[in-house]
Amino acid sequence: MKNLFYITTVFLGSLAMSSCSTQSPVNSANVASLIQKEEFTFVAERANPSGSTVTDIMNSLPGTNSGRLLNLDPGYTIEIKKDSLEVTLPYFGRMYTPAMDPSKNSYRFTSTDYSMVRSDGKKGTSVFTINTKDQQNPAQIVIQVFNSGKTYVSIDSNDRQSISYDGYITENRKPKK
């Protein structure tokens, strides 16, 4: 019974910390504009692996906590433009057909042949469903954008377990002249 109370307390505490710690640098008016244009950059702040294997390995290392949320360094993004989709995200989980080149085991690709469907979700969210067609292992990316700019991304692929990311959206970088 004590273990159940401890686990529940830790889970609720980590949930409260994660929901309060993300502050989107984009105001609500800009979020609506970015959603309408369907051109924006998702900036990942945390990864949420779906399998228990990653959590078990992390817990076996000294000095780690038992949470499933992995804080990410800056620079992991999904950039959506009218003519291309650029994905640069790390992957934590089980791969069924890993590549010999370790740099190809994360989600790092540019797609020019993809379909994107926008729909309205619950509580005023916008949901973008993206299917890549020109990748060796096609991926379905679901991006759920809240009015505050906070964003939840889930990626399903044929060759690995699903994974999700938390973060926010912002404007695309301006190309250097």
N, C-alpha and C positions, 0 to 999 in steps of 0.2 A: 504494500500500500504506500509505503514511503517512496519507493521507486517511482510509482505512478504519479504521485504528487510532485516529485522532483522533475520528472520528464515533462509534465504538463507546465510547470512553472518555467522551465528553461525554454520550452517551445513558445509560450505566450510572450515571454520577455524578448526573445529573438524576433518574433513577429512584430512586436511593437517597435523595436529598434529599427527594423528594416523598413517599416512603413513610414517612420518619421524622419529617417535620415536622408531620403532622396528629395532634393529640391531642384526643380527644373529651372534652368536658366532662361527659359522662353516663357513670356507671359501668355495668358489665355487667348488674347486677340491674335497673336502670332501663331499659336497652335492651330486655331481654326483656319488661318490663311494657308499654313503648310499642308494641312489635311486636304483642303480644297484643291490646291495645286498638285497634290500627289507627288511632290518632290521634296524630300527631306532626308536627314541623316539621323539614324538611331545610334545613340552612344550607350554602349553597354557598361553598366557599373557592377553587376553581379551575375554570376552564372549559377544555375540550379540544375545539377545533373540529376537524371531520373533514376538511375540504378543505384542499388545499395553498395555495389562494388567500390565505387569511388569514395563513398563515405567510410567504408571499412578500411580502405587503404589510408585515407587521411587520418583516421583515428589511431592507426598503428604507429604513426610518426610522433616523436616526442614534441610536446609544446603546441599541439593542435587542439582545436575545440571539436565538439561533435556535431556542429551545425552542417547543414547541406548547402548553405549559401557560400559561394566563393567570391570574395571581393576581387575585382579585376583592376588592373592598371589602366590608365587612360590610353585611348588609341584603338579600342576594339569597336568597330562600327558596321552598320549596314547603310550604304548610301544609295538612295533611290533617285534616279534621274529619268527623264522621259525615254531615253534611248539605251540605258544600261542600269544594271544592278551590280553593285560592288559590295561583296561580303568579306569582312575580315574579323572573324570571331574564333576564339579558342574552343577546343572540344575536350570535354571530360566525360568519359564513359566507355562503354564497350563497342568496339568496331568489329564487324563480322568479316570485312575484307580490307585490312589495313594496307596502306601503300608502303613500299620499301623506302621511299623518301619521307622522312618524318615531317617535313614542311608541308606535305600534302595531306596530313591526317587531321588538320584543323579545317575549319570552314574558311577558305581563302580562295575566292574565285570572282570572276567578273562574267556576268551573263548579259547577252544582248538579245536572247530569245527567251522571253519569259512572259507569263500572263499574270496580271494583277487585277483582282476584283475587290472593290470596296463595298462594305456593308455597314449598317448601323448596328451596334451592339447594345448591350444593356446599359442603363444609366448614362446615356449620351456618349458612349465610347464609339470610336470608329475602328473597324476591323478590316485589315488588308490581308488578303490571302494571295500569296505569290507562289507560282509553280514554275520552276526552271525547266527548260526543255533542251538546252544545249550543254548540259553537264553530264559527265560519265555516270554519276549516281544522282539522279534528279532529287531535288529537295523541295519540300513544301514549307514555306515560311509563313507563319501567321503572326501579324503585328497588330496588337491591340493598343490603341492610343487613347488615353484619358484626356479630359478637358484641360487638366493642369499641365499636360505635356509628359507626364509619367507614362512609360510604355512597357508593355510585357510582350516578349517575342518567344515563340516556340518554333523549333525546327525539327521536322521529321524527315528522315532519309531512309532509303532502302538498305544501306550498308552499315547502319549504326543505331544505337538507342537514341531516343529523342532527348533533347535538352532545351532548357528555356533560359532566358536572360531577362533581367530587369534593368531599366535605365530611363532615358528620356530622349525626346526628339529635338532637333535643332535644325537651323538652315544649313543647306549644303555649302561646302567651302567654295569660295570664289576661285576660279582658275587663275593661276599666276600668268601675268602678261610677259 
